């Protein structure tokens, strides 16, 4: 009796043309491949990493962390949020390896819920996912519009020097323009988006590296290690005195930052060997962001010496804490804050890339 030879799932019946393992997995699921697979594992990682974007989340919500708990919320809250984020990312990566489809979470829900609950689970998950994507994209691009307004304000002399402070209507117009540009960019070929995604990841890493070294080095006044690791700010201006509640509010900065890593799942149908590279993209994006983010938080917080003045709307940056840190560090050292404005431009480019990648992800 001669046993029948069974070909591996990654080989077509002719035995000559090897099939991408992600494509083979879709075949097993009965799922038709629709998109072209041009993305490498680096590109897949880059989309999630640039959406998490430490420079975006930490910079734009640093005020929240400072106001609610201060350094303790910033430094230790980051680790707590990171731990729970990784707890979510690991099982997501495991599921992604089994179901490497562009639909991502809503498709997984349908498969895992069973025939009876599949429609409801898929519907609910899909809506939560897309509404979350809309919220993230909108908030990221709005934060860029706000930062541009602050850069213009500081470039024209600052709030205390007669600088131009744009109205809310100008900021909203900027926001709309940024969204439009991101929509146009995402109409371009995936090969170009892949290149831009990799540039975004590189920019975020180098940006954090530069700012983490430059800002504490330039600052003429630095916080002590005791202040950075033990100071708990309870003066939030809102009458909240419960320390646990204040700390929980301070966690919002960290948790807002560590989101969007499902982008690697949404890009799997365009990723080579997606059943392996999609999960790698998720875990590596979260893991590297955790490390990079903590160093960025430390670097900036060591340059913080007066929390009330940074949060005051009467400072040169109009209450934008990190902008005030950057601006004053250079102004006190060199007599002008031009270097701080350049640092803000570095952050602005990172936020632009973050918004671009967010649109790429939610368009899938």
C-alpha positions as CSV (number, residue, x, y, z in Angstrom):
1,X,0.0,0.0,0.0
2,X,1.4,3.4,-1.1
3,X,0.6,6.3,1.2
4,X,-0.6,9.5,-0.5
5,X,1.8,12.4,-0.4
6,X,0.4,15.4,1.4
7,X,1.8,18.8,0.3
8,X,2.4,21.5,2.9
9,X,-0.1,24.4,2.9
10,X,2.5,26.8,1.7
11,X,3.0,24.8,-1.6
12,X,0.5,24.8,-4.5
13,X,-0.6,21.5,-6.0
14,X,2.0,21.7,-8.8
15,X,4.7,21.7,-6.2
16,X,6.7,24.4,-8.1
17,X,5.4,27.7,-6.8
18,X,5.9,28.4,-3.1
19,X,3.0,30.2,-1.6
20,X,3.4,33.0,1.0
21,X,2.5,31.6,4.4
22,X,0.1,34.3,5.2
23,X,-1.7,33.7,1.8
24,X,-1.7,30.0,2.6
25,X,-3.4,30.6,5.9
26,X,-6.1,32.7,4.2
27,X,-6.7,29.8,1.9
28,X,-7.2,27.5,4.8
29,X,-9.7,29.9,6.2
30,X,-11.5,30.1,2.9
31,X,-10.7,33.8,2.7
32,X,-10.0,35.3,-0.7
33,X,-6.7,37.3,-0.9
34,X,-7.6,40.8,-2.2
35,X,-4.6,43.0,-1.5
36,X,-1.1,42.9,-2.8
37,X,1.6,41.7,-0.3
38,X,4.4,44.3,-0.5
39,X,5.1,45.0,3.2
40,X,8.0,43.6,5.1
41,X,8.0,42.9,8.8
42,X,9.8,46.2,9.3
43,X,7.1,48.1,7.4
44,X,4.4,46.3,9.4
45,X,6.1,47.2,12.7
46,X,6.6,50.8,11.5
47,X,2.9,51.5,11.1
48,X,2.0,50.4,14.6
49,X,5.1,52.1,16.1
50,X,4.4,55.4,14.4
51,X,0.7,55.3,15.5
52,X,1.7,54.6,19.1
53,X,4.2,57.4,18.6
54,X,5.7,58.3,22.0
55,X,6.5,61.8,20.8
56,X,2.8,62.3,19.9
57,X,1.1,60.9,23.0
58,X,3.5,62.0,25.7
59,X,4.0,65.5,24.3
60,X,0.3,66.3,23.8
61,X,-0.9,64.9,27.1
62,X,2.1,65.8,29.3
63,X,-0.1,68.5,30.8
64,X,-2.5,65.8,32.0
65,X,0.2,63.8,33.7
66,X,1.7,66.9,35.3
67,X,-1.6,68.1,36.6
68,X,-2.8,64.8,38.0
69,X,0.0,63.4,40.1
70,X,3.0,65.0,38.5
71,X,6.2,63.0,38.2
72,X,4.9,60.0,40.1
73,X,2.0,59.6,37.7
74,X,4.3,60.1,34.7
75,X,7.1,57.8,35.7
76,X,5.3,55.0,37.4
77,X,2.0,55.3,35.6
78,X,3.9,54.6,32.4
79,X,5.0,51.2,33.7
80,X,1.5,50.3,34.9
81,X,-0.1,51.2,31.6
82,X,2.7,49.5,29.8
83,X,2.2,46.2,31.7
84,X,-1.5,46.1,30.9
85,X,-1.0,47.1,27.3
86,X,1.4,44.2,26.8
87,X,-1.1,41.9,28.5
88,X,-3.5,42.9,25.7
89,X,-0.9,42.9,22.9
90,X,0.3,39.3,23.5
91,X,-3.0,37.5,23.0
92,X,-3.8,39.9,20.1
93,X,-0.6,38.8,18.4
94,X,-1.4,35.1,19.0
95,X,-4.9,35.6,17.4
96,X,-3.3,37.6,14.6
97,X,-1.1,34.6,13.7
98,X,-4.2,32.4,13.2
99,X,-6.3,35.0,11.4
100,X,-4.0,37.4,9.4
101,X,-6.8,39.4,7.7
102,X,-7.1,43.1,7.1
103,X,-10.4,43.2,9.0
104,X,-8.5,42.3,12.2
105,X,-10.5,42.4,15.4
106,X,-14.0,42.2,14.0
107,X,-13.1,39.1,11.9
108,X,-11.4,37.5,14.9
109,X,-14.5,38.1,17.0
110,X,-16.7,36.4,14.4
111,X,-14.4,33.4,14.3
112,X,-13.9,33.1,18.1
113,X,-17.5,33.7,19.2
114,X,-19.0,30.7,17.5
115,X,-21.9,30.6,15.0
116,X,-24.6,31.8,17.4
117,X,-22.8,34.9,18.6
118,X,-20.6,35.6,15.6
119,X,-22.8,38.3,14.0
120,X,-23.3,40.3,17.3
121,X,-19.7,39.9,18.4
122,X,-18.4,41.0,15.0
123,X,-20.8,43.9,14.8
124,X,-20.1,45.3,18.3
125,X,-16.3,44.8,17.9
126,X,-16.2,46.4,14.4
127,X,-18.1,49.5,15.6
128,X,-16.0,50.0,18.7
129,X,-12.8,49.5,16.6
130,X,-13.8,52.0,13.9
131,X,-15.1,54.6,16.3
132,X,-11.9,54.3,18.2
133,X,-9.9,54.7,15.0
134,X,-11.9,57.8,14.1
135,X,-11.3,59.3,17.6
136,X,-7.6,58.6,17.5
137,X,-7.1,60.0,14.0
138,X,-9.1,63.1,14.8
139,X,-7.3,63.7,18.1
140,X,-3.9,63.2,16.6
141,X,-4.5,65.6,13.8
142,X,-6.1,68.1,16.1
143,X,-3.1,67.9,18.4
144,X,-0.9,68.7,15.5
145,X,-3.0,71.8,14.6
146,X,-2.7,72.9,18.3
147,X,1.1,72.4,18.2
148,X,1.4,74.4,15.0
149,X,-0.5,77.2,16.7
150,X,1.9,77.1,19.6
151,X,5.0,77.0,17.3
152,X,3.6,80.1,15.6
153,X,2.9,81.8,18.9
154,X,6.5,81.2,20.2
155,X,8.0,82.1,16.8
156,X,6.4,85.5,16.9
157,X,7.5,86.4,20.5
158,X,5.4,84.1,22.8
159,X,2.3,85.1,24.7
160,X,4.2,87.5,26.9
161,X,6.0,89.1,24.0
162,X,3.0,90.0,21.8
163,X,3.1,86.7,19.7
164,X,0.3,85.8,17.4
165,X,-2.2,83.5,19.1
166,X,-4.5,81.9,16.6
167,X,-8.2,81.7,17.2
168,X,-10.1,78.5,17.6
169,X,-11.4,78.9,14.0
170,X,-7.9,79.0,12.6
171,X,-6.9,75.9,14.6
172,X,-10.0,74.0,13.3
173,X,-9.1,75.1,9.7
174,X,-5.6,73.8,10.2
175,X,-7.1,70.5,11.6
176,X,-9.3,70.1,8.5
177,X,-6.3,70.8,6.2
178,X,-4.1,68.2,7.9
179,X,-6.9,65.6,7.7
180,X,-7.2,66.3,3.9
181,X,-3.5,66.0,3.4
182,X,-3.4,62.7,5.2
183,X,-6.3,61.5,3.0
184,X,-4.4,62.4,-0.1
185,X,-1.2,60.7,1.0
186,X,-3.2,57.5,1.8
187,X,-4.4,57.5,-1.8
188,X,-0.9,56.9,-3.0
189,X,0.6,53.4,-3.8
190,X,1.3,51.1,-0.8
191,X,5.0,51.0,-1.7
192,X,5.2,54.7,-1.0
193,X,3.2,54.4,2.2
194,X,5.6,51.6,3.3
195,X,8.6,53.9,2.7
196,X,6.9,56.7,4.7
197,X,6.0,54.3,7.5
198,X,9.6,53.3,7.9
199,X,10.7,56.9,7.8
200,X,8.1,57.6,10.5
201,X,9.5,54.9,12.8
202,X,13.1,56.1,12.3
203,X,12.0,59.7,13.0
204,X,10.3,58.7,16.2
205,X,13.3,56.8,17.5
206,X,15.8,59.5,16.6
207,X,13.5,62.3,17.8
208,X,13.2,60.7,21.2
209,X,16.9,60.1,21.4
210,X,17.8,63.7,20.4
211,X,15.2,65.3,22.7
212,X,16.0,63.1,25.7
213,X,19.6,64.2,25.5
214,X,19.3,67.8,24.4
215,X,16.6,69.1,26.7
216,X,18.1,68.1,30.1
217,X,21.6,69.1,28.8
218,X,20.5,72.6,27.7
219,X,18.3,73.3,30.7
220,X,20.0,75.6,33.2
221,X,17.9,74.2,36.1
222,X,17.3,70.5,36.5
223,X,15.0,68.6,38.9
224,X,16.6,66.2,41.4
225,X,16.1,62.5,41.2
226,X,14.1,62.7,44.4
227,X,11.6,65.1,42.7
228,X,11.4,63.0,39.5
229,X,10.8,59.7,41.3
230,X,8.9,60.7,44.4
231,X,7.0,64.0,43.9
232,X,3.3,63.6,43.8
233,X,1.4,66.7,42.7
234,X,-2.0,67.1,44.3
235,X,-2.6,70.7,43.3
236,X,-4.7,70.1,40.2
237,X,-6.8,73.2,40.4
238,X,-10.0,71.2,40.4
239,X,-10.4,70.4,44.1
240,X,-9.6,66.7,43.7
241,X,-7.8,65.4,46.8
242,X,-8.1,61.7,46.5
243,X,-4.6,60.5,45.7
244,X,-5.7,57.2,44.1
245,X,-8.2,59.0,41.9
246,X,-5.6,61.7,40.9
247,X,-3.2,58.9,40.0
248,X,-5.8,57.2,37.8
249,X,-6.4,60.4,36.0
250,X,-2.7,60.8,35.5
251,X,-2.6,57.4,33.8
252,X,-4.6,58.8,30.9
253,X,-1.4,60.2,29.3
254,X,0.2,56.8,29.3
255,X,-2.8,54.9,28.1
256,X,-3.6,57.3,25.4
257,X,-0.1,57.0,24.0
258,X,0.0,53.2,24.1
259,X,-2.8,52.6,21.6
260,X,-3.1,51.9,17.9
261,X,-0.9,48.8,17.7
262,X,-3.8,46.8,16.1
263,X,-2.5,48.6,12.9
264,X,-0.1,45.6,12.4
265,X,-3.2,43.3,12.3
266,X,-5.0,45.6,9.8
267,X,-1.9,45.6,7.5
268,X,-1.4,41.8,7.6
269,X,-3.2,41.2,4.3
270,X,-0.5,43.4,2.7
271,X,2.4,41.9,4.7
272,X,4.6,39.1,3.5
273,X,4.4,36.0,5.7
274,X,1.7,37.8,7.7
275,X,1.0,34.9,10.1
276,X,4.4,35.4,11.5
277,X,5.3,39.0,10.7
278,X,2.0,40.5,11.9
279,X,2.4,39.3,15.5
280,X,6.0,40.4,15.4
281,X,4.9,43.9,14.4
282,X,2.4,44.1,17.3
283,X,4.8,42.9,20.0
284,X,7.8,44.8,18.9
285,X,5.9,48.0,18.4
286,X,4.6,47.9,22.0
287,X,7.8,46.7,23.5
288,X,10.1,49.2,21.9
289,X,7.6,52.0,22.6
290,X,7.5,51.1,26.3
291,X,11.3,51.5,26.6
292,X,11.6,54.5,24.4
293,X,8.7,56.3,26.0
294,X,10.0,55.8,29.5
295,X,13.4,57.4,28.6
296,X,11.5,60.3,26.9
297,X,9.4,60.9,30.0
298,X,12.5,60.8,32.2
299,X,14.4,63.2,30.0
300,X,11.7,65.8,29.9
301,X,10.7,65.5,33.6
302,X,14.3,66.1,34.7
303,X,13.9,69.5,33.1
304,X,10.8,70.3,35.1
305,X,11.3,72.5,38.2
306,X,8.1,74.5,38.6
307,X,4.9,72.6,37.7
308,X,2.4,75.5,38.3
309,X,4.3,77.8,35.9
310,X,4.4,75.2,33.2
311,X,0.6,74.7,33.5
312,X,-0.2,78.4,33.7
313,X,-2.0,79.8,30.6
314,X,0.0,83.0,31.2
315,X,3.4,81.5,30.2
316,X,4.9,82.1,26.8
317,X,3.5,78.8,25.4
318,X,0.0,79.6,26.6
319,X,0.0,76.7,29.1
320,X,1.4,74.0,26.7
321,X,3.8,72.4,29.2
322,X,6.4,70.7,27.1
323,X,6.5,73.6,24.7
324,X,7.3,75.8,27.6
325,X,10.0,73.4,28.9
326,X,11.7,73.4,25.4
327,X,11.4,77.1,24.9
328,X,12.6,78.2,28.4
329,X,15.5,75.7,28.3
330,X,17.0,77.4,25.3
331,X,16.0,80.9,26.2
332,X,17.6,80.7,29.6
333,X,20.8,79.1,28.2
334,X,21.2,81.1,25.0
335,X,19.0,84.2,25.4
336,X,16.4,83.1,22.8
337,X,14.1,80.1,22.5
338,X,14.7,79.3,18.8
339,X,16.3,75.9,19.7
340,X,13.2,75.0,21.6
341,X,11.0,75.8,18.6
342,X,13.2,73.5,16.5
343,X,12.6,70.7,19.0
344,X,8.8,71.3,18.7
345,X,9.1,71.0,15.0
346,X,10.7,67.6,15.5
347,X,7.7,66.6,17.6
348,X,5.3,68.1,14.9
349,X,6.8,65.9,12.2
350,X,6.3,62.9,14.4
351,X,2.7,63.8,15.0
352,X,2.2,64.3,11.2
353,X,3.5,60.8,10.6
354,X,1.3,59.4,13.4
355,X,-1.8,60.9,11.8
356,X,-0.8,59.5,8.4
357,X,-0.3,56.0,9.8
358,X,-3.6,56.2,11.7
359,X,-5.5,57.0,8.4
360,X,-3.7,54.1,6.8
361,X,-4.8,51.7,9.5
362,X,-8.4,52.7,9.8
363,X,-8.8,52.8,6.0
364,X,-8.3,49.0,6.1
